[in-house]
Amino acid sequence: GRSGGRRLLSISDSYNAKQLWDKGFKGEHIKVAIFDTGIDAKHRSFKHIEDRSNWTDEDTLEDRLGHGTFVAGVVAGKHT
């Protein structure tokens, strides 16, 4: 895409993910854990969250900052 005359790259473009996808690597059957600010569990990209635990002093598992949801999207988002 373009923004103000600059070309914007997606995360997958930045890391040349298409080259891996073309070789058959799809990230299937991979389990990961992310320790961050929480996650938006209702986000359309996250349909298979198996566990959410609070490892912080926060009073919620929701992502009030957006950073945890962003990181989870980079790692495992369906629509990113």
Secondary structure as GFF3:
##gff-version 3
##sequence-region A 1 80
A	DSSP	beta_strand	2	3	.	.	.	ID=ss1
A	DSSP	beta_strand	6	7	.	.	.	ID=ss2
A	DSSP	alpha_helix	11	14	.	.	.	ID=ss3
A	DSSP	alpha_helix	17	22	.	.	.	ID=ss4
A	DSSP	alpha_helix	67	76	.	.	.	ID=ss5
###
